[in-house]
Amino acid sequence: MNAWLMIGGMLVITFATRYSFFAWPELRFPPLLRQSLNYVPIAMLAAIVVPGMFIPDGQTLNVSWRNAYLLAGLFTVAVAAITRHLLATVVCGLAAFFLLRWMLGQLPL
């Protein structure tokens, strides 16, 4: 029952926030708030990805050189900073991840 209550609450909140733009079309945000909203996607992506890099098994912190998730993540950040090209970042990051997993003997083959 609690799960259904939580789903219903999320439905109401999501609907209310999205409907508010239609209900009050003249509503305008201050420039500082509009500028800060540009960082929301980056913050959300970091909140999803960073725990997976540092806690790959979901239990313990792993900051060793044998953590393929962390090494590939750092390499991917470097590629993104240097190239500023989304496709190159994704391809290089995935290639680095699978290559590191293979080199460290962590691929289940």
C-alpha positions as CSV (number, residue, x, y, z in Angstrom):
1,M,0.0,0.0,0.0
2,N,2.9,2.4,0.7
3,A,4.3,1.9,-2.7
4,W,1.0,2.9,-4.3
5,L,0.8,5.9,-2.1
6,M,4.3,7.0,-3.1
7,I,3.5,6.5,-6.8
8,G,0.3,8.5,-6.4
9,G,2.2,11.3,-4.6
10,M,4.9,11.4,-7.4
11,L,2.1,11.6,-10.0
12,V,0.4,14.5,-8.2
13,I,3.7,16.4,-7.8
14,T,4.8,15.8,-11.4
15,F,1.5,16.8,-12.8
16,A,1.3,20.0,-10.6
17,T,4.7,21.2,-11.6
18,R,4.1,20.6,-15.3
19,Y,0.6,21.9,-15.4
20,S,1.6,25.1,-13.6
21,F,3.3,26.3,-16.8
22,F,0.0,26.0,-18.7
23,A,-2.1,27.4,-15.9
24,W,0.0,30.6,-15.5
25,P,1.7,31.2,-18.9
26,E,2.8,34.8,-17.8
27,L,4.9,33.3,-15.0
28,R,8.5,34.3,-15.5
29,F,11.6,33.3,-13.5
30,P,14.2,35.7,-12.3
31,P,17.4,35.7,-14.4
32,L,19.5,34.1,-11.6
33,L,17.1,31.2,-11.3
34,R,16.9,30.7,-15.1
35,Q,20.7,30.7,-15.2
36,S,21.0,28.2,-12.3
37,L,18.5,25.8,-14.0
38,N,21.1,25.2,-16.7
39,Y,23.1,23.2,-14.2
40,V,20.3,20.8,-13.2
41,P,21.0,18.2,-15.9
42,I,24.7,18.1,-15.1
43,A,23.9,17.8,-11.4
44,M,21.4,15.0,-12.0
45,L,23.8,13.0,-14.2
46,A,26.6,13.4,-11.6
47,A,24.3,12.2,-8.9
48,I,23.5,9.1,-10.9
49,V,27.0,8.3,-12.3
50,V,29.5,9.2,-9.5
51,P,28.2,6.6,-6.9
52,G,28.5,3.9,-9.5
53,M,32.1,4.9,-10.1
54,F,33.2,4.9,-6.5
55,I,30.9,2.1,-5.2
56,P,30.6,-0.3,-8.1
57,D,29.3,-3.3,-6.1
58,G,26.8,-1.1,-4.3
59,Q,28.3,-2.0,-0.9
60,T,31.9,-0.7,-0.3
61,L,33.9,2.2,-1.4
62,N,36.5,1.2,-4.0
63,V,39.2,3.8,-4.9
64,S,41.9,1.4,-6.1
65,W,43.6,1.1,-9.5
66,R,41.6,-2.2,-10.0
67,N,38.3,-0.3,-10.2
68,A,37.5,-0.3,-13.9
69,Y,34.4,1.9,-13.3
70,L,36.5,4.7,-11.7
71,L,39.3,4.5,-14.2
72,A,37.0,4.5,-17.2
73,G,35.0,7.3,-15.7
74,L,38.0,9.5,-15.1
75,F,39.2,8.8,-18.7
76,T,35.8,9.7,-20.0
77,V,35.8,13.0,-18.2
78,A,39.2,13.8,-19.7
79,V,38.0,12.9,-23.2
80,A,34.9,15.1,-22.7
81,A,37.0,18.0,-21.5
82,I,39.5,17.7,-24.3
83,T,37.2,17.0,-27.3
84,R,33.9,18.6,-26.2
85,H,32.3,16.0,-28.6
86,L,29.5,13.8,-27.2
87,L,29.9,10.8,-29.6
88,A,33.7,10.7,-29.1
89,T,33.1,10.8,-25.3
90,V,30.6,8.0,-25.3
91,V,32.6,5.8,-27.7
92,C,36.0,6.3,-25.9
93,G,34.4,5.9,-22.5
94,L,32.7,2.6,-23.4
95,A,35.9,1.3,-25.2
96,A,38.0,2.2,-22.2
97,F,35.6,0.6,-19.8
98,F,35.4,-2.7,-21.6
99,L,39.1,-2.7,-22.3
100,L,39.9,-2.1,-18.6
101,R,37.4,-4.8,-17.5
102,W,39.1,-7.2,-19.9
103,M,42.6,-6.3,-18.8
104,L,41.7,-6.6,-15.2
105,G,40.0,-10.0,-15.8
106,Q,36.6,-8.8,-14.7
107,L,34.6,-9.6,-17.8
108,P,32.5,-12.8,-17.4
109,L,33.6,-14.6,-20.6
